[in-house]
Every structure is written in structure tokens, then in C-alpha cells.
């Protein structure tokens, strides 16, 4: 939901996030007129395009109440981290993560590489407080 500006109170889907400028483009909102000169392969004219909004001027909607809310995080009993709605009048329900954020750009490696430490060395105990093993001589 857009909370500031000429489209205040309207809702839409975020089409693109510009992290370097902390801005978002909401689909079909914050339209501005753009004058484009004719060139090779395209016509000129006046077109309506979506302008970016600052990220502080949009809020996520609570899935239960349908009102704008802040987003917090908590851990479930099984240890998974989830986003929850926070703030005055928020239901505290789980906000599902968008599908586009679930996809990783580079997959995690499934096999150990040449620079990875073997698991038997990782699990090896190098210091024991009771026996003093591994304590340097000072």
C-alpha cells in the first residue's frame, strides 16, 4: 500500500526494487508523462511510465486485516525464520515470502570444493577446558 504521495491509499504489486537508491516501482501507480523523441526503430510521443517511489512511502499489507503494517521476524518451533506483521492493529500473522525472493541467483554448492575444510577436521576437538588440552604455554 502506498502511504504518501498522489496515489496515497492505493494498493499494488511491487514490480521492481532499486536497492541502490532505496526505491520501488509499483505496478500501475505513480504514473508520470515521459516525452520520447522519435528515432530509428521506434516512434516518438508522450507516454505514461511508472516512476519509482521511496521505500519509506510504501508498506506491506497485513494478510488478515488488510491494513498496512510493519514487518518483524520470529522463529517457529521447528526453527524456521518467518516474517510476521507488527504494529498497532496488526494481527501478528505470518506474511508469506514472495516467490521471486525464494529463488537464489547462484545455487549453493552441494559437494565440497578444494578449499572446504573436511568434516572430520571440523568436528575434531582442539581445546578442552577440563583437561587443559590445547592451552598454549604462556
Buried (B, 14 or more C-beta within 10 A) or exposed (E): BBEEBEBEEEBBEBEEBEEEEEBBBBEEBBEEEEEEEEEEEEEEEEEEEBBBBEBEBBBBBBEBEEBBBEBBEEEEEEEEEBBBBBBEEBBEBBBEEEEEEEEEEEEEEEEEEEEEEEEEEEEEEEEEEEEEEEEEEE
